Amino acid sequence: MSLRLLHVSDLHFGRSSVAAQVEGVERVYSSERFDAIVISGDLSQRTRKWEFERAREFVRDAGGHAPVFVVPGNHDTAWWNAPLGFGSIPAMYDRYRRYVCDELEPVLHIPGATIVGLNSAQGIRAFTLTARPRDLSVVGALREEQWAKARREFDTAPSGDLKVLVFHHNLLRGEISNRWGLSNRARGITSAAATGADLVLCGHDHQANVECLDVSGRRMVVSCASTLTTRVRGGGPGSINVIEVDDKTIQANVLRWREESKSFARVMWTRYTR
């Protein structure tokens, strides 16, 4: 069994989006074989119609080359339609569902892998509030029933499948930002591992990071993809991740944009035993 996954996040179609880098990603998925293309949220910048229209084009074109798997991010969520839960929760996702994907928590089965998406972009709700004011509308949250859904999906996955969990907010604390993506902070690591996931794909922090964790006696690789905008954490160009899997190993590759060649080149790779 051999799998290749393209992991992209935080395209933020809007003022900060770097068109050349987006076009570079389009060349990557057009010229290489991928079993799935995963986009871990924040396709828009301000939930504007034209931003989602561009996102729809990107998803449609990518889908002509491999199955596309996408979850929403906090920038895709019109939280002001239901502040603190007062208003319409479905309205928060209206444009995302209309232009990008109707399903907020999709599940995809491909040969050799089961991919489960969870919606961590919950807006401003009682359960997303923290003691840190800067978390307001930015921090993510995953509730126990969502983790339980992922566990059920993985429990019924075909034997030997790679179990891939996808959500927007960074599971690990950012190296530069020093911020956890989820409101329950480090407890999210334990919850993610308890689902049975072998691989977690996320974004949000705008800094590429790949780590292998040993949690309660089992191994889990976490891939956090950066952004294709001018807002890379710490400055510098955007990047994408390519995950290569066989029966024995998971290899995560970080490909950074090189302006001189107008292409992505591998700057880091790590290989872990499954």
N, C-alpha and C positions, 0 to 999 in steps of 0.2 A: 504494500500500500504506500502510495506517495501522494502527498497533498501540497498544494501551494495556495496560500491565501494572501491577497493584497489588502493591507489594512491602512485605511485613510481616515483622517478625522479633521474636524474643525476647518472645513472649507470656507465658511463664513462669506458666502457670496454677497458682496457689498463693497464698500469703499476700501477695506483693507485687503481684499482678495488679490492675490498675485496671479494674473491671467496666464503668464508664461509658465508658472509652476503647475497650474491646473492643466494646461495643454500638455505639459511634460508627463503628468500622470496618465492622460489620455493616450499618449504614445506608448507608455509602459504597458497598459492593459491591452492595447491593440497589437503589440508585438510579442508579448510573452503569454505563456499559458498559465491561467489561474483557475482553480476549482471554484473559487468564490471571491467576490470583492466585497469587503466589509467596510462600511462607513459608520463610525461610532459617534454620530451626532454633530450638531451645530453646522448645518448646511446653509443657514441664513445668518444674517447679522442682526436684523431688527424685525424679523417676521414680515418683511415687506413682500408684496405680491411679486414684484419683478425678481427679487432674490430667490424666491421659491420657484419661479419659472425657470431660472437658470439652473437651479438644483435639479429640477425635473429633467432638464435636458441632459445633465451630467449622468444622472441615474439611468435614464433611458439609453444613452449611448454606451455606458458601461455594461448594461444588461445585454447588449448585442454580442458581448464577448465572454461573459461568465455570469452566473447567478449573482445578483446584487442583494446584499443584506444590510439593512439600515435601521437605526434607532434614532429617536429625537434627542436633541440637546437642549440646554436651558435657553439658548438663543433662538430655538425653534418654537418656543413655548410662550404664548401671549398671556403671561401670568396675571396681567391687569384685568383680565376677564373674570377672574375668580380669586381676588385677594383674600387670603385667610379662608378660602373655601366659599366665600359669599359671591354668588354669581354662577356662571356656567363652567363647570370643569371641562366638558367636551369642547367648549368654544376656545379653550386655550390651545387646542391642537388642530383647530379647524383648517387653517391653511396648510399645515404640515400634512395632514391627512388628505387634503384635496390635491396637493401638488406632488407630494413625495411618496407617501405610503399610507394606506388606510389603517394598517395594523401597527399599533404602538409597541407591541411585544411579539414580534414575529418568531417563528421557529422554522428552520430550514434543515432538511435532510439531504445530504449529498453523499455519494459513495465514500465511506470511510469517516464521516463526521456528522455530528448533530450540533447545530448552532442555535443557541437560544438567546433571544434579546429581552432585556428588561428596561423599562422606562424609568430612569433615575431623575428625569427632568419634571419635577412635581410642582414647580412654581412656588408661591408663598403659601404654605399651609401650616397648620399648627405643628405638624410633625417634622417640618423642615426648619423650624426656628432654632437658632443656637444663641449662645451668649455673645457671638461675634457679629456686630452690625454689618460688616462687609460681606457676610455670607448671604444677606437678604437677596432673594431671587436668583442667587448664583449657586449656592450649595445644592448638592443632589441628595436624594433620599431613596432608599429601597426598603420596603416594608417586609415583614416576615412572610406574608402571603405571596409576595413576589419571589423571594428566595425559595419558598416551598414549591412554587410552580416550576422553577428551574430544576429543582431536585426531582420532581415527578417526570419531567421530560427526559432527564439524563438517566433516570432509573429504567425507563422503557426504551432507551436507545439500543440499537443493535450492538451485540457483543463486539468489542474491539474498536468501536467508534471513538474518534477523538471528540471530547466533549468541550465545546467552545461556548463561553459565556460572554455576551456583549452588552455593555451599557455605556453611557456617555462619560460620566464623571470619573476622574482618576481614582483608582482603588488605593494606590500607594501615595504617601505624602510626597509632594513635589520637592525636588532637590533644591531648586532656586526659590520657588514660591513659599516653601515650607507649609503648604496648605493641603489638607485632606480634601478630597472631592466630595465625599459623602458625609452627611450630618452625623452619622455614628462613628466616624473616623476609623481608627484601627480595628474596631469590631467588625467592620465590613470585610476585612480579610478573612476572619473566621467564618463569617456567613457565606462568603463566596466559596471557600474551600469545602464547606459542608454540603454544597450542592453537588459535589462530585466533579466539578469543572477541572479539566486538564490545562486549559488555556483561557485567560481572560483578556479581552480586547476592549480598550477604553481610550479616552482622550481628555479633553477639557483643559488640561494644565498647560498646553502649548509648549511642552518640552518632551522630546522623545525619551523614553525610559523602558528598559526591559530588565526584569528580575525574575529569578526562580525562587519560590518560597517552599519551605517544608512546613506544613501545617498539620498538626495532629497525625503525623506519620505518613502523610501523602504529599506528593509534589504538585505544584501548580505554577505555571509560567504566566506572568503578567506582562502584556505588551501595551504600553501607552504611546499612542502616535502623537506627533506634534501637529502643526497647523500649516496651511498653505496660504499664509497671509503675512503682512508686515509686522504681526504681533507675536513673533516667536519669543518665548521666554528667554531672556538673556541676549536677545538680538540674534542676528545671523539669518541664514536661509531656512526655509521650511524643509520638512522631510516626510517620508512615508516609511512604512514597515512592510517587509515581506516575510511571511512565516512559511517555512518549509518543514514538512513532517513526513517521517517514515515510521515503520513499525517500532523502531527503537529510540528515535530521537525527535526533539523539537528544536529547530534552528530559527532564531529570530534575527533578521537583518534590518538595520536602519540605513536607509538610502537618503542622502542629503542632496539638496539642489545645488548644482554648480552653474553659476551664471555664465561662465566663459564657454561652456559646452552646451548650455541650455538642456541639461539632462540631469537625471538623478544618478548618483554613484554611491556605492556601499561604503560607509565609514565605520560601521561596527557590526559585528556578528557574534552571536553567542549560541552555543549548542548545549542542550540539556538532555539527559537520559529520561525517557518516559517511565 
